[in-house]
Amino acid sequence: MNAMKNYTYHLVAVLTVGIWGLTFISTKVLIGHGLSPQEIFLLRFLIAYMGIWLISPRKLFADNWKDEFWMFLGGMTGGSFYFFTENTALEITLATNVSFIVCTAPLLTTILSLWVYKKEKAARGLMAGSLLALVGVALVVYNGSFVLKISPLGDFLTLLAAFSWAFYSLIMRKMSNRYSIIFITRKIFFYGVLTILPAFLVHPWQFDITRLLEPAILFNLLFLGVLASLICFVVWNVVLKQ
């Protein structure tokens, strides 16, 4: 029974990652229609935040300020900082570069977990499986047509995004034993929205909001906000708890 349950969680995780892989396409489409990285993120997380209020408990704050601070860090590492660096990278480097480098996040999470939780050991199967998965991602992403095009800034931003997600995963592991997944995810969305706002002081909002109803823009935003954020974040946090 436990083995079947583990397989189910692994399958759900794979499906979630697959959906997130499609977000690169949606983000590229939105950028092509004139939306900036911070505008895309703000709209995406606002949609997710409004949606999760329908199912979230009305509890506003964590039990103490220390936990609230961890939620704040989660909103940055898994929200504003992660998506801002990733979306900005998509503007200046190849989508294949971004998708491949971001897929190193699980491996980075494993390494950071071993470093933070000293009692855990690096099993050979875990490390070999992680590296094998990374090779598999490379084969799928490049699909026999590998073109070396290095964009130092874009690739560096993507690497920062991968590290940011790794830290987010550790924070979720810490918080998931104390609070419900729905509550945590709602806090992540809130602090993600809050911490992206300073970016608009440097790059003010410029997109014409009347264009948000254009089908290509509306449906891609709904995909990012409802499926890739609201649903996938909840599912991913459930998986991290196991």
N, C-alpha and C positions, 0 to 999 in steps of 0.2 A: 504493500500500500504506500509506504513512504517513498519507495523507488518510483512508483507511478506518479506520485505527487511531485517529486523532483523533476521528472521528465516534463510534466505539465508546465512547471515554472520555467524550465529552460526553453520550452517551445514558445511560451508567452513572451519571454525575453527576446527571442529571435525575431518574432513577429513585430515586437515593438521597435527593435533596432531597424528592421526592414522599413517600417513606416517612417522612422526618422531619416532613413536614407533618402526617401522621396522628398523630404523637406528642402533638400538642396535645389531641386528642380523648381519647387514653388517659390522659394526665396529668389532664385535667379529671375523667374518670371516677374515677380513684384519689383525687383530692382530695375528690370528692363522697362517697367511701366512708370518708373520715376520715383518710387519709394526709397527712402534712405534706410540703412541698417537699423538705426534707432527707431525710426517710424514703424518699420515692420515689426520689430520686437514689441514696442509699446502696444500696438494694435493686437498682436497675437496674444500677449499676456492679459490685456484688458478683457478680451473675449473669454479667455480661460477663467479669469478671476470672477467675472460675472456669472459664468456657468457653474462654477463650483460652489457659489453661495447657495444655490438651490438644494444642495445635498450636504453642505457642511454644517456642523454644530455651530451655534451662535457664540461660542466662546471666542473672545477677542484676543486674549493674550496667553502666552505660555505661563506655566506655574511660577516661574521666577525670571528675573532679568537676564540671568546667565543663559538660560534656555532660549529666551527671546533673542539674545545676541547671536546664538547659533542659528536660529531661524533667519536672522538678518544675513548672516554669512552664506547660508544656503540659498537665499534669494539672489545674492550676488554671483556666487560661484556656479550655480545651476541655472541662473536666469540672466540678469543684465550683462555681466562681464562675459559669460560664456557666449551668449548669442550675439553680443555686439562685436566681439573679436571674430567670431565665425562668419557673421554676415559681412563684416568689413573685408575679411579675407576673400570672400566670394566676389567682391568687386575688383580685386587686384591680382588674383591668381586663378588657376584652373579649378573647376569644380571637382575634378578627379583628385587633385592634390589635397583639397580640403576634406573630401570624403575619406580618403585613405588615412591622412594624419589624424583626423578625429577618431577614427576607428582604433587608434592606439590607446584610447582612454581606458578601456577595460584592463589592458596590460599595465598601464600606469597606476590604475586603482589597486591592482594586485600588489605592485611594488610598494606603493605608499602604505597599504594595509600591513604588509610585512614589516615595514619600518616603524609604523605607529604602534601596532599591536605586537610587541616583541615575542609574545608567547606563541604566535602563529609561525608555522614552518612552511617553507616553499616546497611543496610536494612536486616531484618531477613531472607527474601527470598534469598538474595545474599549469606549470610553466610551459611544458611541451604543447599542451592544448592551446594555450594563449598564443604562442608563436605560430602554431599551425593555423589557427583561426585568422591571424594577421596575414599570413601568406595567402590564405583562401580569399580574404577580402581584396588583396592586391590583384589576384587573378580575375576576380569578378569586376573590379573597378576598371582595370586597364584592358581586360578582355582581348589580350593579344596585340594590342595597338599602343604599346607604351611609348610615350613621347616625353623625353626629359625636358621640362621647362620649369626652371627654378625661379621662384619669385621670393627673394629673401624675406621681405616684409610680410607678404601674404602668408607664406609658409610658417613664419615665426608666430604670427597672430593665431594661426590655426593650432600650432603646438601649445600656445598659451590656453586656448580654448579647451584642448584635450586635458591639460593639467587642471584647469578649473573644474571640469566635469569630474575628474578623479577626486578632487577635494570635496566636491558636492556629494559624491557617493559615500564618502566616509562620514560626512556630517549627517546624512540621512540614516546611515547605519547607527549612529549614536542616538539620534532623536526618535527613531522608530520604536524603540523599546519603552518610550515614555508617553507618547501621544499617538492619537489615531492617524492613519495615513491621510485621510481626507483633511484633517486639521493642518497637518504639516504641509501638505501640498498647497492648501489655500494660503498659508503664510508665505510659502515660496513665491507664489504668484504676486502677492501683495508687495513683498520686499523687492521682487524683481522689477515691478512697475516703478516703485519708489526710487530705486537706485539708478534707473535709466534716465530719470528726469534731468539730472545735471548735464547730461550730454546735449540737451536742447539749448543750454546756455551758450554752448560753443557752436552748435549747428542747429539753429532754430528750425521749427517745423515749416516746411515749404510746400508740401504736397496739397493739392486741391482736394479737400475732403468730399466734394460732390462727386468725384470720380470713384469713390469707394464702392459705388453701386454698379460699376462696370463689371460684367460677369467674370472676366478673367481675374480681376482684382478681388472681388467679393468671394468667389469660390476658393481661391487660393488662401485667402485670409481665414476663411472658415475651416479649411483643411488644417492649417497651421494652428489655429486657436482651439478648435473643438477636438479634433482627432489627435493631432501630433502633440498638443500641449495638455489640455484637460484630461483626456482619456489616457494617453500614453504616460503622462507623468504619474498619475495615480497608479497605473499598472506597474510601472517601473519601480516606484517606491514600495509597492507590495512585494515585488520580487527581491528587492534589496533587503527587506526585512527577514527573508527566509534564511 
